[in-house]
Structures are given as structure tokens and as C-alpha cells.
Amino acid sequence: MPQLNPAPWFAILVFSWLVFLVVLPPKVMAHIFPNESSPQNTEKPKTESWNWPWH
């Protein structure tokens, strides 16, 4: 039963984790969003109260 031989599958497992943990994270972290957000103004906008003519 060849599927019980762990030698080739262990090598595939190790190589795939090597790819996932070494090659992919720098590629993902180097991604730059095309529209970087600018810092918003910290001042609160002045709100005016509404004078409703209640009858």
C-alpha cells in the first residue's frame, strides 16, 4: 500500500509550508493600496441647531 509510505508526502508537506511561510508573506505585505487614506481633520464640525416654528 504505497499511500502509507510517508516519505514523499512529508517532503510535499514541508515544501508547501515553506512556500506558504517564506515566499508568500513578503509578497502579500508588499501590496500597496492605490488609494491611501489621508488623515482626517480632528476638529468637530460646528453643528447649528434648527429653530423649528412649533405651533
N, C-alpha and C positions, 0 to 999 in steps of 0.2 A: 504494500500500500504506500505509494510514493508521497501522498499528501501528509503522512505522519513524519516525514523527514523534515526537521526544522531548519536545515542548513540554508536552502535557497530563500525561504520565506523570511527568515530572520534577517538576512542581508537586504532583502527588499524593504522590510520594515525599517531598518536602521537608515538606509539610504533615503527613504521617503521622509522620515523625521528630520534627517539632515537638511533636506531641501526645504521643508516647512519652517524649520527653526533658524536656518542660516541664510538662505537665499531670499526667501520671500519677505521677511520683516523689513529689511532695508529698502526694498522696492516699494512697499506699502507706505513706509514712513517718509519716503522722499516725494510722495504725491503732494502736489500743490494745488489748492483750490483756485480756480480762475477769478473768483470774486471774493477777495478777502474783505472781511467786515471791518469797518472803521470804528474806532471807539466813539460811543455816543456821548452827547453832552450830558453832564451830570446835573445841570440845573433843571429844576422842575418847571414846566411851562406854567405861566400865570393863567389861572382859570378865572373867568369872570362869572359872577352869579347872575342868574336870569331873573329879571323882575317881571314875573307873570302878573298880568292885571286880573286878579281874582275878583269875581263879582258876587 
